[in-house]
Amino acid sequence: MTTQATTADAALAQRVKAEMARTRRDLATLVGFKSVYDARQFPVEECHKAARFVADAFRELGFTDARLEETPDGSNAVVGHRPGPAGAPTVLLYCHYDVQPPLDDDAWQSPPFELTEKDGRWYGRGAADCKGNIAMHLTALRALGDDIPVSLRIVAEGSEEQGTAGLEEYVPANPDVLRADAILVCDTGNAAVGLPTLTTTLRGVANLVVEVRALKGAVHSGMFGGPAPDALAALIAMLASLRDADGGTAVDGLPHDQVWQGEPYDEAQFRADAGVLDGVGLVGGGAVADLVWARPAVTVLGIDCPPVVGSSASVPPVARARVSLRVPPGQDADDALDKLVHHLKAHAPWGVQLAFEPEQSGSPFEAAMGGPAYAALREALEEAYDRPMTTVGQGGSIPLCTIFKDTFPDAEIALMGVEEPRCLIHAPNESVDPTEIEHMALAEALFLRKYAAMTKG
């Protein structure tokens, strides 16, 4: 790196730091919007307010056409374009402004929709996922000012947390609105605070609801219990069959011996990140990274059955469960869903009647890392953090990444952001480390410079 470049990058780092007071104000405003895309819980106007704030903020940064576009699920995506120099590459910046509901208000140590600082972290619903990433984008672009050497597009999704596929349907129907050479999907984060990380794989998801019926109605467990088929017991047996003796996922016909080729995931760190209780063992019988990033994982998300309080001495005639199957790269989500259905049918006892309600599936994703965008990102992250970059997988799913890949097959897609494990995204007491916003904003700004230089003809 030349002395001139070093001086310019140092000045850029100072401008990012100088922006952090405004970053906090922006994030406080964003967290204050109760933008849960679910009218049953929160007024839809809260989402509209958040969307308008995001559109206005990017309009001030040169996205003169920043606007709200209704997506097929009824939510609004914020989209906009900031033209760059002639011949410069185009970068799409992704984020989402909707959030998970706060869940248990009593479990929060501060008001969930009020940004609160404690022990150096900023707390509030969405502070990390994903409003912290909106703040990161704004900080990076403000620090660059008018010196942005690429063309930019922005898309801020409004229903990502509800999984209603609004943007997933909008993208292929409106490719010219979002077309780019590089796409930064900023809805993940570093492996730990201060450790620059790119997420290179995502598991897909295949969910279903299974219903078991055994009797026309509930019958007295004293008069009929024994020979009467118990729908809940049948369901329990079916769900138990989805795991092997070590607790690992074992869906018939679905491979579950894959090996993760990237950075390992330390078991002690995983236990801390996941909040595993003392004395409770991990399941699956393999390395943590293999299990969470490279192999399928089944989870029973919910069961409909008689609750303990108010239950009667009756044999349950019907029971239902919602089952989620995370699908690793290399496997097809629709095929995995079919295998899950066939497995449950094969393991249903006593000839009980079954009904299945498949939910939307999402394909896994694996990034191609050989292009100039990834080279520029590596340099930018390592410079911003002053340490080597690492790569991880993510057990969660972002089906939109596959939609981007299918719609823009030549684009480089990278996953990054401010959401490290201590953030507790989706849980009470979600928080963000402001140094992550600062460092990631600097990395993004450096990337835009480096990417433009690497692709200059």
C-alpha positions in Angstrom: 0.0 0.0 0.0 1.3 3.4 -0.9 1.9 6.2 1.6 -0.8 8.2 -0.2 -3.3 5.4 0.1 -2.4 4.8 3.8 -2.9 8.5 4.6 -6.3 8.5 2.8 -7.4 5.3 4.6 -6.4 6.7 8.0 -8.3 9.9 7.2 -11.3 7.7 6.3 -11.1 5.9 9.6 -11.2 9.2 11.4 -14.3 10.3 9.5 -16.0 7.0 10.4 -15.2 7.6 14.1 -16.5 11.2 13.9 -19.8 9.9 12.5 -20.5 7.6 15.4 -22.4 10.1 17.5 -24.8 10.5 14.6 -24.8 6.8 14.2 -26.1 6.3 17.7 -28.9 8.9 17.1 -29.9 7.1 13.9 -30.0 3.8 15.6 -32.0 5.2 18.6 -34.6 6.4 16.1 -34.7 3.2 14.2 -35.0 1.0 17.4 -37.8 3.3 18.5 -40.0 2.1 15.6 -41.9 -1.0 16.6 -41.5 -2.3 13.1 -42.7 -5.9 13.6 -44.4 -6.9 10.3 -47.4 -8.5 12.0 -50.5 -6.4 12.3 -51.8 -8.8 15.0 -49.1 -7.5 17.3 -48.1 -4.0 16.2 -49.7 -1.3 14.1 -48.5 -1.5 10.5 -47.8 2.3 10.7 -44.7 1.5 12.7 -43.2 -0.3 9.7 -44.2 2.6 7.5 -42.4 5.0 9.8 -39.3 2.9 9.7 -39.4 2.5 5.9 -39.8 6.3 5.4 -36.9 7.0 7.8 -34.6 4.7 5.8 -35.7 6.1 2.5 -35.1 9.7 3.7 -31.7 8.8 5.1 -30.5 7.3 1.8 -32.1 10.1 -0.2 -29.8 12.5 1.7 -26.9 10.5 0.6 -27.5 10.8 -3.1 -30.0 8.1 -3.7 -32.3 10.7 -5.2 -35.0 8.1 -6.3 -35.1 6.3 -2.9 -38.6 5.1 -2.5 -41.0 2.5 -1.0 -41.9 -0.3 -3.3 -44.7 -2.7 -2.3 -43.7 -6.3 -2.5 -46.1 -9.2 -3.2 -46.7 -9.9 0.5 -47.9 -6.3 1.1 -44.8 -5.1 2.8 -42.7 -2.2 1.6 -39.1 -2.5 0.5 -36.9 0.6 0.3 -35.1 0.8 -3.0 -32.9 3.4 -4.6 -29.9 4.1 -6.9 -26.9 6.3 -6.6 -25.1 6.5 -9.9 -21.3 6.4 -9.8 -18.5 7.3 -12.3 -18.9 6.0 -15.9 -17.8 2.4 -16.2 -17.7 1.8 -12.4 -19.1 -1.4 -11.0 -22.4 -1.5 -9.2 -22.7 -2.6 -5.6 -26.1 -3.5 -4.0 -26.4 -3.0 -0.3 -29.0 -5.2 1.5 -30.5 -4.8 4.9 -33.9 -5.1 6.5 -35.8 -2.7 8.8 -38.4 -5.1 10.3 -37.6 -6.9 13.5 -38.7 -9.8 15.6 -41.3 -9.2 18.3 -39.7 -8.5 21.7 -41.1 -11.8 23.1 -41.1 -11.6 27.0 -41.1 -8.0 28.0 -40.3 -9.0 31.6 -37.1 -10.7 30.5 -35.7 -7.4 29.1 -33.4 -5.4 31.4 -34.3 -2.2 29.5 -37.2 -1.1 27.3 -37.0 -3.2 24.1 -37.9 -0.3 21.8 -35.6 2.2 23.5 -31.9 2.2 22.7 -30.1 1.8 26.0 -26.4 1.8 26.7 -25.0 -0.6 29.3 -21.4 -1.8 29.8 -20.4 -0.5 26.5 -23.1 -2.1 24.4 -26.3 -0.6 22.9 -29.5 -2.6 23.8 -32.8 -2.7 22.0 -34.8 -4.8 19.6 -33.2 -4.6 16.2 -30.1 -2.9 17.5 -28.1 -5.6 15.7 -30.6 -7.5 13.6 -30.9 -5.7 11.4 -31.1 -2.0 12.2 -27.5 -2.0 13.3 -26.6 -2.9 9.7 -28.7 0.0 8.4 -26.7 2.3 10.7 -23.5 0.7 9.4 -24.4 1.5 5.7 -25.3 5.1 6.6 -22.0 5.6 8.5 -19.9 4.2 5.8 -21.4 6.3 3.1 -21.4 9.5 5.1 -17.7 9.0 5.8 -17.0 8.7 2.1 -19.1 11.8 1.4 -19.0 12.6 -2.4 -16.0 10.3 -2.9 -17.9 7.1 -3.7 -16.2 5.4 -6.7 -18.9 2.9 -7.6 -22.6 3.0 -8.5 -24.7 1.9 -5.5 -28.1 0.4 -5.1 -30.0 -0.1 -1.8 -32.7 -2.5 -0.8 -34.1 -2.5 2.7 -36.6 -5.3 3.2 -39.7 -4.9 5.3 -40.8 -8.5 6.1 -37.6 -10.6 6.4 -38.3 -11.8 9.9 -41.8 -13.1 9.0 -40.5 -15.1 6.1 -43.4 -14.1 3.8 -41.1 -14.1 0.7 -42.2 -10.6 -0.4 -38.7 -9.6 -1.6 -38.0 -13.1 -2.8 -40.8 -12.7 -5.3 -40.0 -9.0 -6.0 -36.4 -9.6 -7.0 -36.9 -11.8 -10.1 -39.9 -9.7 -11.2 -37.9 -6.5 -11.0 -34.3 -7.4 -11.8 -33.3 -4.0 -13.2 -34.1 -2.3 -10.0 -31.5 -4.3 -8.1 -29.0 -5.6 -10.7 -25.4 -5.3 -9.4 -21.9 -6.7 -9.9 -21.5 -7.3 -6.1 -24.1 -7.8 -3.5 -23.4 -7.2 0.2 -26.0 -9.0 2.2 -25.6 -7.3 5.6 -27.6 -9.6 7.9 -24.9 -11.7 9.5 -21.7 -10.8 11.4 -18.4 -11.7 12.9 -17.5 -14.9 14.7 -16.7 -12.8 17.8 -16.3 -9.1 18.6 -13.2 -7.8 16.8 -12.7 -10.9 14.5 -13.4 -9.9 10.9 -15.6 -12.7 9.3 -17.4 -13.5 6.1 -20.2 -16.0 6.1 -19.7 -18.3 3.1 -22.5 -20.9 3.5 -26.1 -20.9 4.7 -28.3 -23.8 5.4 -31.7 -23.9 3.7 -34.9 -24.7 5.5 -37.8 -27.1 4.9 -40.7 -26.8 7.4 -44.0 -28.6 7.7 -46.9 -29.2 10.1 -47.9 -32.8 10.7 -51.2 -33.8 12.2 -51.9 -37.2 13.7 -55.5 -38.5 14.2 -56.4 -41.7 16.0 -59.9 -41.3 17.5 -63.1 -39.6 16.6 -62.9 -37.7 19.8 -61.3 -37.8 23.3 -62.2 -40.8 25.4 -61.8 -41.5 29.1 -58.3 -42.9 29.9 -59.7 -45.2 32.6 -62.4 -46.8 30.5 -60.5 -46.9 27.2 -56.8 -46.3 28.0 -54.6 -49.3 27.0 -55.9 -50.5 23.6 -57.2 -47.0 22.5 -54.6 -45.5 20.1 -53.1 -42.3 21.6 -52.5 -39.6 19.0 -50.0 -37.7 21.1 -48.0 -40.9 21.9 -47.9 -41.7 18.2 -46.7 -38.2 17.4 -44.0 -38.4 20.1 -42.8 -41.7 18.7 -42.6 -40.2 15.2 -40.7 -37.2 16.3 -38.3 -39.3 18.4 -37.5 -41.3 15.3 -36.0 -38.2 13.7 -32.9 -38.5 15.9 -30.3 -41.2 16.3 -28.8 -42.5 19.6 -26.4 -39.6 19.8 -29.2 -37.1 19.2 -28.1 -36.3 15.7 -30.6 -35.7 12.9 -31.4 -39.0 11.1 -34.1 -38.5 8.4 -34.3 -41.6 6.3 -32.4 -41.1 3.0 -30.9 -37.8 4.0 -27.1 -37.8 4.3 -25.9 -36.6 7.7 -22.1 -37.2 7.7 -20.9 -34.1 5.9 -17.7 -32.3 7.1 -17.2 -28.6 7.3 -14.0 -27.5 5.4 -13.6 -24.0 6.9 -12.7 -22.6 10.3 -13.6 -24.8 13.3 -16.2 -23.8 16.0 -14.7 -24.3 19.4 -17.0 -26.4 21.6 -16.6 -24.3 24.7 -17.4 -21.2 22.6 -20.4 -22.8 21.1 -21.7 -23.8 24.6 -21.3 -20.2 25.7 -22.9 -18.7 22.5 -25.8 -21.1 22.7 -26.3 -20.8 26.5 -26.1 -24.5 27.1 -26.7 -25.3 30.8 -23.9 -26.7 32.9 -23.8 -30.5 32.8 -26.0 -30.7 29.7 -24.2 -32.4 26.8 -24.2 -31.5 23.1 -26.0 -33.8 20.7 -25.1 -35.2 17.3 -21.8 -37.0 18.0 -19.6 -34.9 15.8 -17.6 -31.7 15.6 -19.6 -28.6 16.3 -18.8 -26.9 12.9 -19.9 -30.1 11.0 -23.2 -30.3 12.9 -24.2 -26.6 12.7 -22.9 -25.6 9.3 -22.5 -28.8 7.1 -25.2 -31.2 8.2 -29.0 -31.2 8.3 -30.7 -30.4 11.7 -34.2 -31.1 12.7 -36.1 -29.1 15.4 -39.6 -29.5 16.7 -40.7 -25.9 16.8 -44.1 -26.5 18.4 -46.7 -29.0 19.4 -50.5 -28.7 19.6 -51.7 -31.0 22.4 -53.7 -30.7 25.6 -51.8 -28.3 28.0 -50.9 -29.5 31.5 -53.1 -27.0 33.2 -56.7 -27.9 32.4 -56.0 -31.3 30.9 -58.4 -34.1 31.6 -58.1 -37.8 32.1 -58.6 -38.5 28.4 -56.8 -40.3 25.6 -55.8 -37.5 23.1 -57.6 -38.1 19.7 -55.4 -35.6 17.7 -52.0 -33.9 18.0 -50.0 -31.6 15.7 -46.4 -30.6 15.5 -44.5 -28.0 13.5 -41.1 -29.5 12.4 -38.2 -27.5 10.9 -35.4 -29.1 8.9 -32.3 -27.1 8.2 -30.8 -28.2 4.9 -27.0 -27.8 4.3 -25.3 -26.8 1.0 -25.3 -29.6 -1.4 -28.8 -30.8 -0.6 -32.0 -29.7 -2.2 -34.6 -28.2 0.2 -37.6 -29.6 -1.7 -36.1 -33.0 -1.8 -35.3 -32.8 1.9 -38.9 -31.9 2.6 -40.1 -34.9 0.7 -37.8 -37.2 2.6 -39.0 -35.7 5.9 -42.6 -36.5 4.9 -41.7 -40.0 3.9 -39.8 -40.6 7.1 -42.7 -39.5 9.3 -45.1 -41.7 7.3 -42.8 -44.7 7.6 -42.4 -44.2 11.4 -46.1 -43.6 12.2 -47.4 -46.4 14.5 -50.7 -48.2 14.6 -52.0 -47.0 11.3 -52.8 -43.5 12.6 -54.1 -41.0 10.1 -51.7 -38.3 8.9 -52.1 -35.0 7.3 -49.2 -32.8 6.2 -49.1 -29.0 5.6 -45.8 -28.1 3.9 -44.6 -24.6 4.6 -42.4 -22.6 2.3 -38.9 -24.1 1.8 -35.7 -22.1 1.2 -32.6 -23.4 -0.6 -29.1 -23.5 1.0 -26.4 -21.1 -0.2 -22.7 -21.4 -0.9 -20.7 -18.3 -1.9 -18.2 -18.3 -4.8 -15.1 -16.5 -3.4 -12.8 -16.2 -6.3 -13.7 -12.8 -7.7 -12.5 -9.3 -7.2 -15.3 -8.4 -4.7 -14.1 -11.1 -2.3 -10.5 -10.0 -2.7 -11.4 -6.4 -2.0 -13.5 -7.4 1.0 -10.7 -9.5 2.5 -8.3 -6.5 2.2 -10.9 -4.1 3.6 -11.8 -6.3 6.6 -8.2 -7.0 7.5 -7.3 -3.4 7.3 -10.3 -2.2 9.3 -9.6 -4.7 12.1 -5.8 -5.0 11.7 -6.0 -8.8 11.9 -6.6 -11.7 9.5 -10.1 -12.4 8.2 -11.8 -15.7 8.9 -14.8 -17.5 7.3 -17.7 -19.3 8.9 -20.9 -21.0 7.9 -24.3 -20.1 9.3 -26.8 -22.6 10.4 -29.7 -20.2 9.7 -31.3 -19.6 6.4 -31.6 -16.5 4.1 -33.5 -17.8 1.1 -33.1 -14.4 -0.6 -29.4 -15.2 -1.2 -30.3 -18.1 -3.5 -32.9 -15.8 -5.2 -30.1 -13.2 -5.8 -27.8 -16.0 -7.1 -30.4 -17.3 -9.5 -31.5 -13.8 -10.7 -27.9 -12.3 -11.0 -25.7 -15.4 -11.7 -22.6 -13.2 -12.5 -22.8 -11.2 -9.3 -20.5 -11.9 -6.3 -22.6 -12.3 -3.1 -21.1 -11.7 0.3 -22.6 -12.0 3.7 -21.3 -9.7 6.5 -22.5 -7.4 9.2 -22.6 -6.4 12.9 -24.4 -9.4 14.4 -21.8 -11.3 16.5 -22.9 -14.0 19.0 -23.2 -11.7 22.1 -25.9 -9.8 20.2 -28.6 -12.3 21.2 -30.6 -11.6 18.1 -34.3 -12.7 18.2 -34.0 -13.0 22.0 -34.7 -10.6 24.9 -31.9 -8.1 25.6 -30.7 -7.9 22.0 -27.7 -5.6 21.8 -24.9 -4.5 19.5 -21.3 -3.6 20.2 -20.8 0.0 18.8 -17.2 -0.8 17.9 -18.5 -3.5 15.5 -20.7 -0.8 13.7 -17.6 1.4 13.5 -15.2 -1.2 12.2 -17.7 -2.7 9.8 -18.6 0.7 8.5 -14.9 1.4 7.9 -14.6 -2.0 6.2 -17.5 -1.3 3.9 -16.1 2.1 2.9 -12.7 0.7 2.3 -14.2 -2.1 0.2 -16.0 0.3 -2.1 -12.7 2.1 -2.8 -10.7 -1.1 -3.2 -13.4 -2.8 -5.4 -13.5 0.2 -7.7 -9.7 0.1 -8.0 -9.5 -3.6 -8.7 -12.2 -3.5 -11.4 -11.0 -0.4 -13.1 -10.3 -1.1 -16.8 
